[in-house]
């Protein structure tokens, strides 16, 4: 058996590279721009203002690390003008309404942001000759969920019972249409990436498990868990971001990689598992587990098969769930104690880049 070397972004490729990121005020977007800036890329980015305080984009002073603008994806003229002015070579599309329960509260905005917004971004790309590679971020929730012990592959049927999942499945259709009808013939490679649930320091988003836990425990409140036995493919935020960057590099020269890709761990865990580990790492905190009988529909069982990207690009998880949660809770504890968010992100990234891969050819 041959041990493969886990690929990381190549600083020589990214140094001086013109890159566009949408959604840089979000959790993943802020981490991505920070990493691209660290690699020496020339980053342009647009998004709506951050929805929560604190926000990682403010903590990391992201606007100082890129050419930034406040633009709504619904404004196709401004989107096109910004993209054409930036003349990016690589594009990462992360801007979205990214949560299930807010999708129920405001389905119109969810479909407008996620579906029409993706159309507008890809239309801007179509009108900009500099672009060579586009990575569009959707979600692991794009699949027609059978609520069975099935690890979904990229070839499985798309669907979605809730507005968020359905809007992201529709995004996949938009991405494929623009790729086949316009962008591939023009020499532009476009991939969609379907990542599992992310965990990591600096997420203060509404209605996400770890941020909710941190807020409750810092306030000496009881954490209320609606669906403790829901199963998800949890991973550290650096896992998918690494995959996005490596995929964009490879697509730049290899158009055959313009496909859909799952990114996730080899094993999924329940919400109860995650919270039990998080509480142990935090050192205190009360939890009340609910019965999952009330409220809008949310998937109870979701697992991803990420074997395709492991076989094609050698990308496989570096951190176990235990290490992911340990590092995440340490980030929040240290930030609350006054340490710099940028220093904490640097610490985690350095540890990630030095971690050993468990990818083995032939297994």
ZIRA-V22206 format. One record per pair of residues at least 24 apart in sequence whose ideal C-beta (glycine too) atoms are under 10 Angstrom apart, sorted by the first residue. I is the first residue (numbers start at 1). GAP is how many residues later the second one is. D is the distance in Angstrom with one decimal. If there is no record, write none. Layout:
i = <I;I>
gap = <GAP;GAP>
d = <D;D>
//
This chain:
i = <1;1;1;1;2;2;2;2;2;3;3;3;3;3;3;4;4;4;4;4;4;4;4;4;4;4;4;5;5;5;6;6;6;6;6;6;6;6;6;6;6;6;6;6;6;7;7;7;7;7;7;7;7;7;7;7;7;8;8;8;8;8;8;8;8;8;9;9;9;9;9;9;9;9;9;9;9;9;9;10;10;10;10;11;11;11;11;12;12;13;13;13;13;13;13;13;13;13;13;13;14;14;14;14;14;14;14;14;14;14;15;15;15;15;16;16;16;16;17;17;17;17;17;17;17;17;17;17;18;18;18;18;18;18;18;18;18;18;18;19;19;19;19;19;19;19;19;19;19;19;19;19;20;20;20;20;20;20;20;20;20;20;20;20;20;20;20;20;20;20;20;20;20;20;21;21;21;21;21;21;21;21;21;21;21;21;21;21;22;22;22;22;22;22;22;22;22;22;22;22;22;22;22;22;22;22;22;22;23;23;23;23;23;23;23;23;23;23;23;23;24;24;24;24;24;24;24;24;24;24;24;24;24;25;25;25;25;25;25;25;25;25;25;25;25;25;25;26;26;26;26;26;26;26;26;26;26;26;26;27;27;27;27;27;27;27;27;27;27;27;27;27;27;27;27;28;28;28;28;28;28;28;28;28;28;28;28;28;28;29;29;29;29;29;29;29;29;29;29;29;30;30;30;30;30;30;30;30;30;30;30;30;30;30;30;31;31;31;31;31;31;31;31;31;31;31;31;31;31;31;31;32;32;32;32;32;32;32;32;32;32;33;33;33;33;33;33;33;33;33;34;34;34;34;34;34;34;34;34;34;34;34;34;35;35;35;35;35;35;35;35;36;36;36;36;36;36;37;37;37;37;38;38;38;38;38;39;41;41;41;41;41;41;42;42;42;42;42;42;43;43;43;43;43;43;44;44;44;44;44;44;44;44;44;45;45;45;45;45;45;45;46;46;46;46;46;46;46;46;46;46;46;47;47;47;47;47;48;48;48;48;48;50;50;51;51;51;51;51;51;51;52;52;52;52;52;53;54;54;54;54;55;55;55;55;56;56;56;56;56;56;56;56;56;57;58;59;59;59;59;59;59;59;59;59;60;60;60;60;60;60;61;61;65;71;71;72;72;72;72;73;73;73;73;73;73;73;73;73;73;74;74;74;74;74;74;75;75;76;76;76;76;76;76;76;77;77;78;78;79;79;79;79;79;79;80;80;80;80;80;80;80;80;81;81;82;83;83;83;83;83;83;83;83;83;83;84;84;84;84;84;84;85;86;86;86;86;87;87;87;87;88;88;88;88;88;88;88;88;89;89;89;89;89;89;90;90;90;90;90;90;90;90;90;90;90;90;90;91;91;91;91;91;91;91;91;91;91;91;91;91;91;91;92;92;92;92;92;92;92;92;92;92;93;93;93;93;93;93;93;93;93;93;93;93;93;93;93;94;94;94;94;94;94;95;95;96;96;96;96;96;96;96;96;97;97;97;97;98;98;98;98;98;98;99;99;99;99;99;100;100;100;100;100;100;100;100;100;100;100;100;101;101;101;101;101;101;101;101;102;102;102;102;102;103;103;103;103;103;103;103;103;103;104;104;104;104;104;104;104;105;105;106;107;107;107;107;107;108;109;109;110;110;110;110;110;110;110;111;111;111;111;111;111;112;113;114;114;114;114;114;114;114;114;114;114;114;115;115;115;115;115;115;115;115;116;116;116;117;117;117;118;118;118;118;118;118;118;118;118;118;119;119;119;119;119;121;121;121;122;122;122;122;122;122;122;122;122;122;123;123;125;125;125;125;125;125;126;126;126;126;126;126;127;128;129;129;129;130;131;131;131;131;131;131;132;132;132;132;132;132;132;132;133;133;133;133;133;133;133;133;133;133;133;133;133;133;133;134;134;134;134;134;134;134;134;134;134;134;134;135;135;135;135;135;135;135;135;135;135;135;135;136;136;136;136;136;136;136;136;136;136;136;136;137;137;137;137;137;137;137;137;137;137;137;138;138;138;138;138;138;138;138;138;138;138;138;138;138;139;139;139;139;139;139;139;139;139;139;139;139;139;140;140;140;140;140;140;140;140;140;140;140;140;140;140;140;140;140;140;140;141;141;141;141;141;141;141;141;141;141;141;141;142;142;142;142;142;142;142;142;142;142;142;142;143;143;143;143;143;143;143;143;143;144;145;145;145;145;145;145;146;146;147;147;147;147;148;148;149;149;149;149;150;150;150;150;151;151;151;151;151;151;151;151;151;151;151;151;152;152;152;152;152;152;152;152;152;153;153;153;153;153;153;153;154;154;154;154;154;154;154;154;154;154;154;154;155;155;155;156;156;158;158;160;161;161;161;161;162;162;162;162;163;164;165;165;165;165;168;168;172;175;175;176;176;176;179;179;180;183;184;184;187;188;188;188;189;189;189;189;189;189;189;189;189;189;189;189;190;190;190;190;191;191;191;191;191;191;191;191;191;191;192;192;192;192;193;193;193;193;193;193;193;193;193;193;193;194;194;194;194;194;194;194;194;195;195;195;195;195;195;195;195;195;195;195;195;195;195;196;196;196;196;196;196;196;196;196;196;196;196;196;196;196;196;197;197;197;197;197;197;197;197;197;197;197;197;197;198;198;198;198;198;198;198;198;198;198;198;198;198;199;199;199;199;199;199;199;199;199;199;199;199;199;199;200;200;200;200;200;200;200;200;200;200;200;200;201;201;201;201;201;201;201;201;201;201;201;201;201;201;201;201;202;202;202;202;202;202;202;202;202;203;203;203;203;204;209;209;209;209;209;210;210;210;210;210;210;210;210;210;211;212;213;213;213;213;213;213;213;213;213;214;214;214;214;214;214;214;214;214;214;215;216;216;216;216;217;217;217;217;217;217;217;217;217;217;218;218;218;218;218;220;220;220;221;221;222;222;222;222;223;223;223;223;223;223;223;223;224;224;224;224;224;225;225;225;225;225;225;225;225;225;226;226;226;226;226;226;226;226;226;227;227;227;227;227;227;227;227;227;227;227;227;228;228;228;228;228;228;228;228;228;228;228;228;228;229;229;229;229;229;229;229;229;229;230;230;230;230;230;230;230;230;230;230;230;231;231;231;231;231;231;231;231;231;231;231;231;232;232;232;232;232;232;232;232;232;232;232;232;232;232;233;233;233;233;233;233;233;233;233;233;233;233;233;233;233;234;234;234;234;234;234;234;234;234;234;234;234;234;235;235;235;235;235;235;235;235;235;235;235;236;236;236;236;236;236;236;236;236;236;236;236;236;237;237;237;237;237;238;238;238;238;238;238;238;238;238;238;238;239;239;239;239;239;239;239;239;239;239;239;240;240;241;241;242;242;242;242;242;243;243;243;243;243;246;246;246;246;247;247;247;247;249;250;250;254;256;257;257;257;259;259;259;260;261;261;261;261;261;261;262;262;262;262;262;262;262;263;263;263;263;263;263;263;263;264;264;264;264;264;264;264;265;265;265;265;265;265;265;265;265;266;266;266;266;266;266;266;266;266;266;267;267;267;267;268;268;268;268;268;269;269;269;270;270;273;273;273;274;274;274;275;276;277;277;277;277;277;277;277;278;278;278;278;278;279;279;280;280;280;280;281;281;281;281;281;281;281;281;281;282;282;282;282;282;282;283;283;310;310;310;310;310;311;311;313;314;314;314;315;315;316;316;316;316;317;317;317;317;318;318;318;318;318;318;318;318;318;319;319;319;319;320;323;323;327;327>
gap = <359;360;361;362;357;358;359;360;361;353;354;355;356;357;358;306;307;309;310;311;312;353;354;355;356;357;358;309;352;354;236;240;304;307;308;309;310;311;312;347;349;350;351;352;353;235;236;238;239;240;242;243;306;307;308;350;352;234;237;238;241;307;310;344;345;349;26;27;29;30;32;232;233;235;236;237;239;240;344;29;235;236;239;27;28;29;30;27;28;26;27;28;77;232;233;235;236;237;239;240;24;25;26;27;28;29;76;231;234;235;24;25;26;27;24;25;26;73;24;25;26;71;72;73;115;231;232;235;24;25;26;68;69;70;71;72;73;112;113;24;25;26;47;67;69;70;71;72;73;114;226;229;24;25;26;46;47;62;63;66;67;68;69;70;71;72;73;101;104;105;108;110;111;114;24;25;26;41;45;47;67;69;70;71;72;73;74;114;24;25;49;51;57;60;61;69;70;71;72;73;74;95;96;98;99;102;114;115;24;25;34;50;69;70;71;72;73;75;94;114;26;32;33;36;38;39;41;42;44;45;68;70;71;24;25;26;27;30;31;32;33;37;38;43;45;69;70;24;25;26;29;30;31;68;69;70;72;177;179;25;28;29;30;67;71;171;173;174;175;176;177;178;181;184;210;28;64;66;70;109;167;170;172;174;175;209;212;213;216;27;28;33;63;64;65;66;67;69;108;212;25;26;27;28;29;30;31;32;35;64;172;173;207;311;315;25;26;29;31;167;169;170;171;172;206;207;209;210;314;317;318;30;60;62;103;105;205;208;209;212;213;24;27;29;30;32;33;35;59;61;25;26;27;28;31;32;168;207;307;308;311;312;315;30;203;206;207;209;210;310;314;29;30;54;56;205;209;25;27;28;29;27;304;307;308;311;206;24;25;47;48;49;204;24;25;44;45;46;47;24;25;43;45;47;49;24;25;38;39;41;42;43;44;47;24;26;37;41;47;49;50;24;25;26;27;32;33;36;37;40;49;75;24;25;26;47;48;24;25;26;47;65;154;155;46;47;48;51;153;154;155;151;152;153;154;159;151;148;150;281;287;147;148;149;150;144;145;146;147;148;149;181;285;289;145;283;142;143;145;276;281;282;283;285;286;142;280;281;282;284;285;280;281;277;24;49;40;41;45;48;39;40;41;43;44;45;46;47;48;51;35;38;39;42;43;46;42;45;40;41;43;44;45;47;48;43;47;42;46;38;41;42;44;45;46;40;41;43;44;45;46;47;48;43;46;42;37;38;40;41;42;43;44;45;47;48;40;41;43;44;45;46;43;38;42;44;45;41;42;43;44;36;37;40;42;43;44;45;46;41;42;43;44;159;163;40;41;42;43;44;45;99;154;155;158;159;161;162;30;31;33;34;37;39;40;41;42;43;44;45;97;99;157;41;42;43;44;45;101;149;152;153;156;24;25;28;29;32;41;42;43;44;45;78;82;97;99;100;41;42;43;99;147;150;26;42;40;41;42;43;68;71;72;75;66;67;70;71;39;41;66;70;107;110;65;106;107;108;109;39;41;60;62;63;64;65;107;196;197;198;199;61;63;105;106;125;194;195;197;61;62;103;104;105;57;59;60;61;62;63;64;65;193;58;59;60;191;192;193;194;58;191;57;55;56;57;59;60;55;54;58;52;53;54;55;56;57;58;52;53;55;56;59;60;55;54;24;25;49;50;52;53;54;55;56;57;60;51;52;53;54;55;56;58;59;51;54;58;50;54;57;49;50;52;53;54;55;56;57;60;74;52;55;56;58;59;53;54;57;49;52;53;55;56;57;60;61;66;68;55;59;53;57;58;61;63;65;52;55;56;57;60;62;55;60;57;58;59;58;52;55;56;57;58;59;55;56;57;116;119;120;121;123;55;56;57;58;114;115;116;117;118;119;120;121;122;124;125;41;44;45;49;54;55;56;57;58;114;117;124;54;55;56;57;58;108;109;110;112;113;116;126;35;36;38;39;42;43;54;55;56;57;108;124;31;34;54;55;56;57;58;103;104;107;126;27;29;30;31;32;33;34;36;37;54;55;56;57;122;25;26;28;29;30;32;33;53;54;55;56;57;58;25;28;53;54;55;56;57;92;93;95;122;123;124;128;159;162;163;164;166;24;25;26;27;28;53;55;56;91;157;158;161;24;25;26;27;28;29;30;31;50;52;118;120;25;26;29;51;119;156;159;160;161;25;152;154;155;156;157;158;153;155;152;153;154;155;153;155;82;119;152;154;151;152;153;155;82;111;113;115;116;117;151;152;153;154;155;156;42;81;110;112;150;151;152;153;154;107;109;151;152;153;154;155;38;40;105;106;107;108;150;151;152;153;154;155;105;150;153;106;149;36;102;139;135;136;137;138;134;135;136;137;133;134;132;133;134;137;24;26;88;83;85;82;83;84;79;80;78;75;71;74;68;63;67;70;58;59;61;62;63;64;65;66;67;68;69;70;61;65;68;69;53;56;57;59;60;66;67;68;69;70;66;67;68;69;47;50;51;54;55;66;67;68;69;70;116;46;66;67;68;69;70;110;112;38;40;42;44;45;46;48;49;66;67;68;69;109;111;36;37;38;39;43;44;66;67;68;69;72;106;107;108;110;121;35;36;37;38;40;67;68;71;72;74;77;105;107;35;36;37;38;39;40;41;42;43;65;66;126;130;35;36;37;38;40;75;79;120;122;125;126;128;129;130;35;36;37;38;39;41;124;127;128;131;145;148;35;36;126;127;128;129;130;131;132;133;134;140;143;144;146;147;35;126;129;130;133;139;142;143;146;34;125;128;129;128;25;62;65;66;69;24;64;65;68;114;115;118;119;122;121;63;61;62;65;66;69;72;74;116;119;64;68;71;114;115;117;118;119;121;122;117;69;70;71;72;61;62;65;66;67;68;69;70;112;115;64;67;114;115;118;64;65;66;64;65;63;64;65;66;52;55;56;62;63;64;65;66;62;63;64;65;66;46;47;49;50;62;63;64;65;67;45;63;64;65;66;67;68;69;72;43;44;45;62;63;64;65;66;68;71;72;73;42;43;44;45;46;47;48;59;60;61;62;63;64;41;42;43;44;60;62;63;71;72;38;40;41;42;44;62;68;69;70;71;72;36;37;38;39;40;41;42;68;69;70;71;72;32;33;36;37;38;39;41;42;67;68;69;70;71;72;29;30;31;32;33;34;35;36;69;70;71;72;73;84;88;30;31;33;34;35;36;37;39;40;43;87;90;91;28;29;30;33;69;71;82;83;84;86;89;29;81;82;83;84;85;87;88;89;91;92;112;116;87;91;108;111;115;80;81;86;89;107;110;111;113;114;115;117;24;25;26;67;76;77;78;79;80;85;113;24;75;108;111;73;76;107;110;111;63;66;70;72;73;63;67;68;69;62;65;66;68;64;62;63;58;56;52;55;56;49;50;53;48;45;47;48;51;52;54;42;43;44;45;46;47;48;41;43;45;46;47;52;53;54;38;39;40;41;42;45;53;38;39;41;51;52;54;55;56;59;37;38;39;40;41;44;50;51;54;92;36;50;53;54;33;34;35;36;53;34;52;56;30;31;48;49;52;47;50;51;50;49;44;45;47;48;49;51;52;47;48;50;51;54;46;50;42;45;46;49;41;44;45;46;47;48;49;51;52;43;46;47;48;50;51;46;50;47;49;50;51;53;48;50;46;43;45;47;42;44;41;42;43;44;38;40;41;42;33;34;35;36;37;38;39;40;41;29;32;33;36;38;28;32;24;25>
d = <5.4;6.4;4.7;6.4;9.8;7.3;4.2;6.6;9.9;9.5;8.1;9.1;7.5;5.8;7.5;8.8;10.0;9.9;4.7;9.8;8.4;7.0;9.7;4.5;6.9;5.4;9.9;7.1;7.0;8.2;8.4;9.3;10.0;9.8;6.3;7.2;6.9;9.6;6.5;9.5;8.1;8.0;3.3;8.7;6.0;8.1;9.1;9.3;4.8;9.6;8.4;8.4;6.2;5.4;6.4;9.0;9.5;6.4;8.0;7.0;9.9;9.8;9.9;8.7;5.9;9.9;7.5;8.5;9.5;5.9;9.4;9.1;7.0;9.2;4.0;6.2;8.6;6.7;9.3;8.5;8.9;8.4;6.1;8.8;5.2;6.3;9.4;9.4;9.1;8.4;9.9;9.2;9.3;9.1;9.8;8.9;5.1;9.8;7.6;9.8;9.2;3.9;6.0;4.6;9.5;9.8;8.5;7.6;9.1;7.9;6.7;3.7;7.3;9.3;6.4;7.4;6.3;9.9;4.9;6.8;9.1;8.7;5.7;6.4;10.0;9.4;9.4;9.1;5.1;8.3;7.4;6.7;5.9;4.9;5.0;7.6;9.8;7.0;9.4;5.0;7.3;8.7;8.6;8.7;5.7;7.0;4.9;7.5;7.1;9.8;9.7;8.5;5.2;6.9;8.1;9.5;9.6;8.3;6.3;5.4;9.0;3.7;8.8;7.4;4.6;7.2;8.5;9.0;9.0;8.8;9.0;9.7;8.1;9.1;4.4;8.3;8.4;9.5;7.3;9.6;9.0;9.3;7.9;4.8;8.2;6.6;8.7;9.9;6.1;6.4;8.6;7.1;8.5;9.6;9.3;7.8;7.2;5.0;5.8;3.8;8.6;8.3;9.6;10.0;6.2;9.8;9.6;9.2;5.0;8.6;9.8;9.0;8.4;7.5;3.6;3.4;6.6;8.3;9.7;8.1;9.5;10.0;6.2;10.0;5.7;8.5;9.1;6.7;6.8;9.8;9.3;7.7;8.3;6.2;4.2;8.0;9.8;6.4;8.7;4.5;8.5;7.4;9.1;8.7;8.6;10.0;8.8;7.5;8.3;9.9;8.5;8.3;7.6;6.3;7.4;8.1;6.9;9.3;7.8;9.4;8.4;5.7;8.6;9.5;8.7;7.5;7.6;9.7;6.5;4.4;7.8;5.9;8.4;8.8;7.1;9.2;9.4;5.8;8.5;7.4;8.6;6.5;8.7;10.0;8.7;6.0;7.5;6.7;9.0;8.8;7.3;8.2;8.1;9.9;4.7;7.4;9.8;10.0;9.1;9.8;7.4;4.1;4.1;8.6;8.0;5.7;9.9;5.2;9.5;9.8;7.0;9.5;9.9;9.6;9.1;6.9;9.5;8.2;9.5;9.1;7.1;9.2;7.1;9.2;5.6;7.4;9.8;5.9;7.0;9.4;8.8;9.6;6.2;7.0;10.0;9.4;9.1;9.5;5.4;7.1;8.0;7.9;8.0;5.2;9.3;5.9;5.3;8.7;9.0;9.7;9.9;5.1;9.3;6.6;6.4;9.4;9.5;9.7;9.6;7.6;6.2;9.0;8.5;10.0;8.2;6.3;8.6;9.7;7.2;8.6;6.8;8.2;7.9;9.2;8.4;9.5;7.8;8.3;8.9;3.9;6.7;8.7;10.0;9.2;8.1;7.5;8.0;9.7;8.8;9.8;9.5;8.2;9.6;8.4;8.0;8.9;9.9;8.9;9.4;7.1;8.8;9.1;8.9;9.9;9.5;7.8;8.0;7.3;8.3;8.0;3.8;8.8;6.5;9.8;7.6;9.6;9.4;9.0;9.1;9.5;9.4;7.0;4.1;9.0;8.5;8.3;7.5;5.6;8.7;9.0;7.7;9.8;7.3;9.1;8.8;8.5;5.5;6.1;8.3;9.9;7.6;9.0;8.9;9.6;9.8;9.9;9.7;9.3;9.4;7.5;7.1;9.3;4.9;6.2;6.4;8.4;7.6;8.5;5.7;8.9;8.5;8.6;9.7;6.6;9.2;9.2;8.3;3.7;7.0;7.4;9.6;9.9;6.9;8.3;9.1;9.0;9.6;6.3;9.3;7.8;8.5;3.7;7.5;9.1;8.7;7.6;9.4;5.9;5.5;9.9;6.6;9.2;7.6;9.8;9.0;10.0;9.6;8.5;8.4;9.5;8.4;6.2;8.9;7.3;3.2;7.9;9.1;5.5;6.5;9.8;9.1;6.0;7.4;6.4;6.7;7.3;9.8;7.8;8.4;9.3;8.1;4.2;9.1;6.5;7.6;9.2;9.7;9.3;9.6;8.4;4.9;6.3;7.9;5.0;9.8;7.7;9.3;6.8;4.3;9.3;9.2;5.8;8.0;8.4;9.9;7.7;9.7;7.7;9.3;3.9;6.7;9.8;7.6;5.2;9.2;8.0;7.1;9.9;6.5;5.2;9.2;8.8;9.3;9.7;8.2;8.4;9.8;6.8;8.3;4.2;8.5;9.9;8.6;7.3;6.2;5.9;9.0;9.5;9.2;5.8;6.6;5.3;7.4;9.4;7.7;9.7;7.6;6.8;4.9;7.6;7.7;9.9;9.9;9.0;4.9;8.4;8.6;7.0;7.6;9.2;8.9;6.1;8.9;9.9;5.9;9.1;7.3;4.5;7.1;8.4;9.2;8.8;8.4;9.4;8.0;5.1;8.3;7.2;9.4;9.2;6.1;8.5;7.2;8.6;6.8;5.2;8.0;8.8;6.8;7.1;4.6;6.3;9.4;9.2;8.9;9.5;9.4;9.9;8.9;8.7;4.8;9.9;9.9;8.8;7.6;9.0;9.8;7.5;8.4;8.5;8.9;8.3;7.7;8.2;8.8;6.9;7.5;9.6;9.0;7.7;7.6;8.9;7.8;9.4;6.5;7.1;6.9;5.5;7.4;9.5;7.4;9.8;5.5;8.4;4.7;7.1;7.8;8.0;9.0;5.8;8.4;8.6;8.3;8.4;5.1;9.5;8.0;6.8;7.7;9.1;7.7;10.0;7.2;7.0;9.5;5.7;3.9;3.4;7.9;8.5;7.1;9.6;8.9;6.4;6.5;8.2;9.0;4.7;8.8;9.5;9.3;9.3;8.4;8.8;4.0;8.8;8.9;8.3;8.8;9.4;9.9;9.1;4.7;5.7;9.9;8.7;5.3;9.3;6.5;9.4;7.9;4.9;7.5;10.0;8.8;7.8;8.6;9.5;8.9;7.6;9.2;3.9;6.0;9.7;7.4;5.6;9.3;9.2;5.5;8.8;9.7;4.8;6.1;8.8;6.3;9.7;9.9;9.0;9.6;8.7;9.6;9.2;9.3;8.5;4.9;9.4;9.7;5.0;6.8;8.4;9.6;9.1;5.6;9.7;9.1;7.7;9.6;10.0;9.4;10.0;6.9;7.2;8.8;4.2;8.4;7.9;7.2;9.5;7.5;7.8;8.7;7.9;8.7;6.7;9.4;6.7;8.0;7.0;9.4;5.0;6.5;7.5;8.1;9.9;9.3;8.2;9.6;9.3;9.9;8.3;8.9;9.4;5.5;9.4;9.3;7.3;6.4;6.9;9.1;8.0;5.4;8.9;9.7;7.4;5.0;7.8;8.0;8.3;4.9;8.1;8.7;4.4;4.8;9.1;9.7;9.3;8.9;8.4;8.6;9.0;8.5;7.3;6.5;7.0;4.4;7.3;9.5;8.2;8.3;8.6;9.3;8.0;5.6;8.1;6.0;9.1;5.1;8.5;6.0;5.2;7.7;9.1;7.1;8.6;8.7;5.1;9.3;9.3;6.7;7.0;4.9;7.1;9.9;9.5;9.3;9.2;9.9;7.8;5.5;8.5;7.0;8.0;9.9;7.2;9.6;9.9;9.4;4.7;8.0;9.6;5.2;5.9;10.0;7.7;5.2;6.9;5.4;8.4;8.2;7.8;7.3;9.5;4.7;8.9;8.8;9.7;9.8;9.3;6.1;7.1;8.8;9.2;9.5;9.3;10.0;5.3;6.3;4.9;7.3;7.9;6.1;10.0;7.2;8.4;6.4;9.7;9.4;6.2;8.7;5.3;9.7;4.2;9.2;9.9;6.2;8.2;8.4;9.7;9.4;9.6;9.5;6.8;6.9;9.0;9.5;5.0;4.5;9.0;7.7;5.6;9.9;8.4;5.8;8.6;9.9;10.0;7.9;9.9;8.1;9.4;9.3;7.9;9.9;8.6;8.2;10.0;4.9;8.6;7.6;6.2;10.0;10.0;8.6;7.0;5.7;5.3;8.7;7.0;9.5;9.0;9.6;6.9;7.3;8.4;9.4;6.9;8.7;8.9;9.0;9.1;9.2;9.7;8.4;9.8;4.7;6.3;3.9;8.6;8.5;8.5;9.6;7.3;9.5;7.8;6.8;5.8;6.2;10.0;9.8;7.2;8.4;4.7;9.3;7.9;7.2;9.0;7.5;7.1;4.6;6.7;5.8;9.5;8.2;9.5;9.8;5.9;9.1;8.7;9.8;9.1;9.7;8.7;9.9;9.4;9.5;9.4;5.4;9.1;8.1;6.7;6.0;7.1;8.5;9.7;9.8;9.7;9.4;7.8;9.9;9.4;8.5;6.7;9.7;8.1;9.8;9.6;8.1;6.1;9.3;9.6;8.3;7.0;6.5;7.6;9.5;8.8;8.4;9.5;8.7;9.1;4.1;7.3;9.1;7.7;4.9;8.7;6.6;4.1;9.4;8.3;9.6;5.4;9.3;9.0;6.0;8.2;9.6;6.1;6.4;5.4;5.9;7.0;6.1;9.4;8.0;4.7;7.2;6.9;6.8;6.1;6.9;9.9;9.9;7.7;5.2;8.1;5.8;8.7;9.4;6.6;6.8;5.1;6.8;8.2;7.2;9.2;8.5;7.4;9.2;7.9;3.9;9.0;7.6;8.5;9.0;7.8;4.3;6.5;8.4;9.1;6.7;3.2;6.6;5.2;8.4;7.7;8.1;6.9;3.5;6.5;7.7;8.1;8.6;5.5;8.1;9.6;4.6;6.4;5.1;7.1;10.0;8.5;9.7;9.1;9.8;9.8;9.0;8.5;10.0;9.9;7.9;6.2;7.1;4.3;8.9;7.8;6.4;8.8;9.7;9.9;9.4;9.9;5.8;7.0;5.9;6.8;9.7;7.7;8.8;9.8;8.6;5.5;6.7;9.0;5.2;9.6;9.1;5.4;3.5;6.8;9.3;9.3;7.8;7.8;5.6;7.2;8.9;7.4;9.4;8.4;7.3;5.6;8.6;7.9;2.6;6.2;9.6;8.4;6.9;7.7;5.7;6.9;9.3;6.5;8.4;9.2;6.9;8.6;7.8;6.2;7.9;6.9;9.5;7.6;8.4;9.5;9.2;9.6;8.7;6.3;6.2;7.1;8.2;9.3;7.6;8.8;6.3;9.9;7.9;6.1;8.0;8.2;8.9;9.6;8.8;6.4;5.5;7.6;7.5;7.1;8.1;8.8;9.2;8.5;7.8;9.1;9.0;7.9;9.7;5.0;9.1;9.6;8.5;9.9;6.9;8.0;8.5;10.0;8.8;7.8;5.7;9.0;6.6;3.6;8.0;9.1;9.6;9.2;9.2;8.9;8.1;9.6;6.6;8.7;8.4;8.3;8.9;7.7;8.5;4.4;7.0;5.3;7.2;9.3;8.3;6.5;6.7;4.8;7.0;9.3;9.9;8.2;5.5;8.6;6.7;6.1;7.5;9.8;6.2;6.3;6.9;4.9;5.8;9.0;8.5;8.9;4.9;8.7;6.1;9.4;8.0;6.2;8.0;9.1;6.2;9.4;9.0;7.0;8.8;4.0;9.5;8.4;6.4;9.3;6.9;6.8;5.1;4.2;9.2;9.6;7.3;9.5;8.7;9.6;4.2;6.9;8.9;7.2;5.3;7.0;6.2;9.6;8.7;9.8;6.8;7.2;9.0;9.9;6.5;5.1;8.8;10.0;7.2;6.8;7.1;5.2;7.4;8.0;9.8;4.9;6.7;5.1;7.9;9.6;8.7;8.8;7.1;4.9;6.6;6.9;9.2;9.7;5.9;7.2;8.0;7.3;9.9;8.2;8.3;9.9;8.8;5.6;8.2;9.4;8.8;9.0;3.9;5.4;8.9;8.1;4.6;8.3;6.8;5.9;4.8;9.7;8.1;9.7;9.9;8.6;6.7;9.4;7.3;5.8;9.6;9.2;8.6;6.0;9.8;5.8;6.9;8.3;7.7;6.0;5.1;10.0;9.6;9.4;6.2;9.6;7.8;8.2;6.7;9.4;8.3;8.1;5.2;9.7;9.1;8.0;4.3;8.9;7.0;7.3;8.0;7.4;9.1;8.8;9.9;9.0;9.8;8.1;8.0;9.2;9.4;9.4;6.8;6.5;9.2;4.7;8.8;9.6;6.8;8.1;7.8;9.6;8.4;9.1;5.7;6.9;7.2;8.4;8.3;8.2;9.5;9.4;9.5;7.1;8.2;9.6;7.4;8.7;8.9;6.4;7.6;5.0;9.7;9.1;6.0;8.6;6.3;7.7;9.3;6.7;8.0;9.6;8.6;6.4;9.9;9.3;9.7;7.2;7.9;8.3;9.7;8.9;8.9;8.1;6.5;4.9;8.2;8.5;8.8;4.7;6.2;4.6;8.2;6.5;6.7;9.8;7.7;5.8;9.9;6.2;9.8;7.3;10.0;9.1;9.6;8.0;3.8;8.2;4.7;9.3;7.8;9.3;8.0;7.5;9.1;4.8;8.9;8.4;7.1;8.8;9.7;9.4;9.2;7.5;8.9;9.0;7.7;6.6;9.9;8.8;8.2;9.3;9.2;7.9;8.0;7.0;4.4;7.7;9.4;10.0;5.7;9.9;9.7;9.4;7.4;10.0;9.5;7.3;9.3;6.7;9.4;9.5;6.9;6.3;9.0;4.5;7.9;9.8;8.6;5.3;9.2;7.7;5.8;9.6;9.8;9.0;9.6;8.7;9.1;8.9;8.9;5.8;5.2;9.0;8.0;3.9;7.2;9.6;8.5;9.5;9.9;5.2;9.5;7.9;7.2;8.6;8.2;10.0;6.2;9.8;9.7;9.8;9.5;8.8;9.9;7.8;5.6;8.6;9.0;7.8;6.2;6.4;4.3;9.0;9.8;8.7;7.6;9.2;9.4;6.3;9.1;9.6;4.3;7.5;6.0;7.7;9.3;9.7;8.7;7.2;6.5;9.4;9.0;8.5;7.2;8.8>
//
